[in-house]
């Protein structure tokens, strides 16, 4: 049996959307929401980012790589500002902003075509295929989700409990 381009594209985009929206974003919301403003903007040192910086950065990245590129919108991102911000918003404000962008990106991923995945785009000065843009954005989001989870575990000294179903056997029930 040979899969068609449309079937492979649909499977890839569904996996990307589920990873971004239903896994990483859901977990970020759950573990960041209860944080104080001090915890959101805490940095272990000046060479590291706070959770607030990472949330701003994820919003900029997803908006640039998935929304602006595929919706053919002007790229208005200011990447340095994402990392220079200090105490610029509460957890609720940052999550609301990122949530709106992730929701919009989810709609983009639900409607992309095989042709759009094969087309080329200029994003952040790079010429990339749509397939690469989606892969990059989801991978990038996952990387920073891991950093956010690590910071929260360091601050709280507690496990976040996202994989409790694997505790007994290492396999999902």
C-alpha atoms as one frame of an Amber mdcrd trajectory, in Angstrom:
protein
   0.000   0.000   0.000   1.351   3.414  -0.960   0.283   6.504   0.916  -0.576
   9.609  -1.048   1.033  12.990  -0.521  -2.253  14.189   0.957  -2.368  11.307
   3.464   1.242  11.811   4.553   0.724  15.577   4.839  -2.451  15.131   6.870
  -0.729  12.692   9.231   2.298  14.965   9.670   0.151  18.042  10.304  -2.097
  16.200  12.751   0.960  15.001  14.701   2.422  18.521  14.677  -0.844  20.076
  15.851  -1.368  17.496  18.616   2.218  17.885  19.833   2.042  21.673  19.860
  -1.510  22.258  21.101  -2.555  19.177  23.042   0.740  18.198  24.621   3.284
  21.015  25.052   0.887  23.976  25.245  -1.506  22.166  27.587   1.352  21.351
  29.956   2.809  24.861  29.839  -0.573  26.345  30.781  -1.011  23.918  33.651
   2.365  24.442  35.248   2.811  28.204  34.623  -0.668  29.403  35.648  -0.110
  29.146  39.429   3.260  30.943  39.396   3.775  34.301  41.042   5.075  37.230
  39.024   8.404  36.864  40.831   8.656  33.198  39.786   7.713  33.986  36.182
  10.517  36.530  35.849  13.175  34.791  37.983  16.501  34.112  36.266  19.254
  31.958  37.756  21.793  34.326  36.181  22.023  36.980  33.459  23.012  34.421
  30.813  19.743  32.525  31.328  16.129  33.285  30.473  13.147  33.536  32.765
   9.898  31.697  32.131   8.445  35.067  31.113  11.153  35.539  28.485  10.573
  32.023  27.185   6.812  32.574  26.912   7.371  35.819  24.996   9.909  34.037
  22.808   7.551  31.134  22.051   4.804  33.592  21.161   7.134  35.408  18.766
   8.487  32.225  17.228   5.125  30.526  16.659   3.659  33.764  15.355   6.543
  34.211  12.935   7.120  30.627  11.751   3.551  29.317  11.590   1.119  32.214
  11.509   2.811  35.068   9.629   4.570  32.799   7.137   1.607  30.617   6.139
  -0.963  33.412   6.362   1.326  35.654   4.276   1.258  38.398   6.918   3.883
  41.003   7.606   6.502  39.772  10.072   6.475  42.311  12.916   8.398  40.206
  15.426  11.003  41.888  17.639  13.058  38.898  18.844  15.582  40.831  21.008
  12.695  42.399  22.937  11.488  38.908  23.949  14.739  38.281  25.803  15.215
  41.801  27.196  11.819  41.996  28.908  11.851  41.891  32.696   8.607  41.821
  34.661   6.637  42.967  31.640   3.478  40.929  32.357   1.826  38.458  34.710
   1.620  34.725  34.091  -2.043  35.114  33.130  -1.269  37.850  30.588   1.620
  35.906  29.055  -0.435  32.709  28.845  -3.373  34.541  27.258  -1.129  36.078
  24.617   0.632  32.805  23.824  -2.663  30.915  23.953  -4.168  33.106  21.237
  -1.114  32.544  19.031  -1.074  28.780  19.627  -4.802  28.609  18.850  -4.245
  30.462  15.591  -1.284  28.223  14.746  -3.489  25.178  15.396  -5.984  26.481
  12.834  -3.146  27.015  10.347  -1.877  23.455  10.876  -5.419  22.110  10.393
  -5.776  23.738   6.966  -2.324  23.486   5.351  -2.056  21.631   2.063   0.685
  19.384   0.660   1.521  22.188  -1.766   2.070  24.640   1.082   4.352  22.155
   2.834   6.466  21.873  -0.308   6.500  25.606  -1.085   9.380  27.796   0.077
   9.127  30.664   2.524  11.471  33.393   3.755  11.388  33.217   7.547  13.849
  34.996   9.816  16.200  35.445   6.856  16.188  31.733   5.973  14.677  30.155
   2.876  12.855  27.035   4.057  10.108  24.696   2.952   6.759  24.729   4.682
   7.544  21.246   5.976  10.715  22.538   7.618   8.875  25.555   9.067   6.294
  23.331  10.773   8.912  20.875  12.024  11.132  23.685  13.317   8.306  25.472
  15.124   7.029  22.360  16.903  10.532  21.159  17.819  11.460  24.645  19.066
   8.296  24.846  21.164   9.074  21.445  22.712  12.634  22.482  23.535  11.499
  25.578  25.415   8.636  23.704  27.094  11.353  21.462  28.554  13.266  24.491
  29.819  10.129  25.927  31.411   9.353  22.582  33.079  12.915  22.368  34.393
  12.772  25.892  35.851   9.455  25.139  37.558  10.786  21.863  38.987  13.849
  23.732  40.261  11.701  26.420  41.895   9.167  24.037  43.422  11.246  20.946
  44.129   8.318  18.862  42.895   7.600  16.612  39.945   5.018  18.063  37.561
   3.255  14.697  37.277   2.854  14.659  33.509   3.942  11.029  33.161   2.395
   9.339  36.197   0.859   6.638  33.996   4.378   5.383  33.239   5.520   5.002
  36.860   4.766   1.294  37.297   5.730  -0.297  34.003   7.170   2.372  31.753
   4.196   1.841  29.426   0.932   3.739  29.167  -2.024   1.830  30.570
